[in-house]
Amino acid sequence: MNNSKSFQPPQHIIEDIKKAFANLYGIIYMLRGPEGCPWDKEQSPYTIRENLLEETYECIHAIEEKNDKNFLEELGDLFLILTMLARMSEESNSFSLQEVLDEICKKLIRRHPHVFKKKETKSVKKIIEHWNYIKEHVEGKKHKHTIFEGLSKTLPPLERSYRIQKKVSKVGFDWENPEQVFNKINEELRELDESFKQKNTEEIEMEIGDLLFTIVNFSRLSQINPSLALERSNKKFISRFQQVEARLKKMNITLEEAGLELLDSLWDSVKTS
């Protein structure tokens, strides 16, 4: 670490965090041990990968809701999953939790010379460029065959599309501004309309894919993560439809009895309320 004490938090805070994290590690160690919990002991990195994704989205939800109590709890759940994953790797003699923490500390120091080595502070753009230079020329993370190396095939399609576009953008293959992409969206809509008129299912599927890919591009250039934008719309829809359900309940009418006309009317009322 940098020798400067100014970068260090107060010693009592460091000691408190050490104690708290050691306690978490000790609990997980016991849960995975011979006298531990049967469920925890049978888990593997593969079986809890979905838990990692789920807890990440729940943490994002807490951030968006500005709910500190839930945020605190969801951060704890993330630390639980990450620490358990590291413990599993220790058990298989792959690497230790200490190695994980040491490696990320070294990486952060290496990639922030403007902070830890007192080098010239650059603009955010220059810092990102230098970060990428260090990754490629210092850490040797060059693409051997394709820039898509390391791109997970298991990512949800929307997130995968976003990552694909970010990768090609880094090598200069990109739109100049969101306005250009917006025009492309209109073009893709026209092509989808043509496929729909021809009732060509395969073409419709392809054009829907092209339209979604272009919308992801527009989102990215507008500094918006499309997955988060879609999830926000999901939550908005659920909230509004739950209000429709509540109004139907007051009217002693079930969803099945309501019919489309009444549902539409209630939906419009909820939207404008």
PyMOL commands that set and color helices and strands:
alter all, ss='L'
color gray80, all
select helices_A, chain A and resi 5-7+11-31+38-41+49-65+68-91+97-110+113-116+124-138+157-170+178-197+201-221+226-250+255-272
alter helices_A, ss='H'
color red, helices_A
deselect
rebuild
show_as cartoon
